[in-house]
Structures are given as C-alpha cells and as structure tokens.
Amino acid sequence: MKLLVLRVCNIALYLITCVLAGTGLLLELRLEEHGDRILGMSSDDWGEIHLVIALIFVALSIGHVLLNWNWVVGLFRGKKRRAMVVTGLVGLALAAGILLVPASSPRGQRGDHGEQRQAQEDH
C-alpha cells in the first residue's frame, strides 16, 4: 500500500511541478500588461492559481519526505552526513532569507501613506 501511495505522490508531484512551471511562465511571459486575460482570467487570477498550486506542491513534498523517511534518516547516518546537514541548513536559510527580504514599492508609485506624506510636505 505504501508503494502505491508513493507512486501516486510521485506522479502528482511531477504533474504539479509542470503546472507550477507553466503558470509561472504564463505570469512572467504572457501576462506582462495589466488587463491581459487568458482563458478569461487576469494575471491576478492566475497568480492565485499559482499560489494554490505551490501550496499543494509543498504539501505533496512533505508527504513525499514522510513516505521516504527511512531513506532520509539513512542519509544522515551514512558517510555523507555532514553534506546532508549543510544542504539542509542551506535550504532552510534560503527559504527564510526569501521570506525576510524587505518589500518595496516600484519608483514613482506610492500607496496611501506616500500620498498623505506628499500632501503634508506640500503644505
């Protein structure tokens, strides 16, 4: 039974990866201008689909690791233990680093706070 679940998980991971890549490329290359629509959906709609697919990918990846837990533990016990620990830590650092990058607005665009600040400076 575990082998069947693992095979289904692997196939689902492959298909989700393909869809994730497709929606990402669609967003980057085909929906550059606001107002463009593909299959009746805007870039915001496609962005939401891309996010949901990414969350499914993460869930399937966690399931995949859990289904292969004995293999993962074996890697950490083997001769390449140090390399596995370093790789794991680098991966966590990358994920955390991406989340911690400060957000900024494009030049020339301001949110409500910027407009209020500009109005105060004008008076």
C-alpha positions in Angstrom: 0.0 0.0 0.0 2.8 2.4 0.9 4.4 1.8 -2.5 1.2 2.7 -4.3 0.7 5.9 -2.3 4.4 6.8 -3.0 3.9 6.2 -6.7 0.7 8.3 -6.8 2.5 11.0 -4.8 5.5 11.0 -7.2 3.2 11.3 -10.3 1.2 14.1 -8.6 4.5 15.9 -7.7 5.6 15.7 -11.4 2.3 17.0 -12.7 2.0 19.7 -10.1 5.6 20.8 -10.9 4.7 21.0 -14.6 1.6 23.1 -13.9 3.5 25.3 -11.4 6.2 25.9 -14.1 3.5 26.6 -16.7 1.6 29.1 -14.6 4.8 30.8 -13.5 5.9 31.2 -17.1 2.5 32.4 -18.1 2.6 35.0 -15.5 6.1 36.2 -16.4 6.0 36.0 -20.2 2.4 36.2 -21.4 0.6 38.4 -18.8 3.1 41.3 -18.7 0.5 44.0 -19.2 -2.4 44.6 -16.8 -5.7 43.9 -18.4 -4.5 40.9 -20.5 -6.6 37.9 -20.0 -6.0 34.2 -20.8 -8.9 31.8 -20.6 -10.9 34.7 -19.2 -8.6 35.1 -16.2 -6.4 38.1 -15.4 -2.9 38.0 -14.0 -4.3 38.3 -10.5 -6.5 35.2 -11.1 -3.5 33.3 -12.5 -1.4 34.4 -9.5 -3.9 33.0 -7.1 -4.0 29.7 -9.0 -0.2 29.6 -9.0 -0.2 30.2 -5.2 -2.7 27.4 -4.6 -0.7 25.0 -6.8 2.5 26.0 -4.9 0.8 25.1 -1.6 -0.3 21.8 -3.0 3.3 21.2 -4.1 4.6 21.9 -0.6 2.0 19.5 0.9 2.9 16.8 -1.6 6.6 17.3 -0.9 6.1 16.9 2.8 4.2 13.7 2.2 6.9 12.5 -0.1 9.6 13.1 2.5 7.4 11.4 5.2 6.9 8.4 2.9 10.6 8.1 2.4 11.6 8.9 6.0 13.7 5.8 6.5 15.7 6.7 3.4 16.2 10.3 4.7 17.3 9.1 8.1 19.7 6.7 6.4 21.3 9.6 4.5 22.1 11.4 7.8 23.6 8.2 9.3 25.8 7.5 6.3 29.2 8.8 5.3 27.7 11.9 3.7 26.1 13.1 6.9 27.9 16.4 7.0 27.0 17.2 3.4 23.3 16.4 4.1 23.2 18.6 7.2 24.9 21.5 5.3 22.5 21.1 2.4 19.5 21.0 4.8 20.7 24.2 6.6 21.4 26.0 3.3 17.9 25.1 2.1 16.3 26.4 5.3 18.4 29.6 5.1 17.3 30.2 1.5 13.6 29.8 2.4 13.9 32.0 5.5 16.0 34.6 3.5 13.4 34.9 0.8 10.7 35.5 3.4 12.8 38.1 5.2 13.7 40.2 2.2 12.1 43.7 2.7 9.3 44.7 0.4 9.4 47.9 -1.5 7.2 49.8 -4.0 8.3 50.5 -7.5 9.7 54.0 -8.1 7.0 56.6 -8.8 4.2 54.6 -7.2 3.0 55.3 -3.8 0.4 53.9 -1.5 -1.9 55.9 0.6 0.8 56.7 3.1 3.1 58.1 0.5 0.3 60.3 -0.9 -0.5 61.6 2.6 3.1 62.3 3.3 3.4 64.2 0.0 0.3 66.2 0.7 1.8 67.2 4.1 5.1 68.2 2.6 3.2 70.4 0.0 1.6 72.4 2.8 
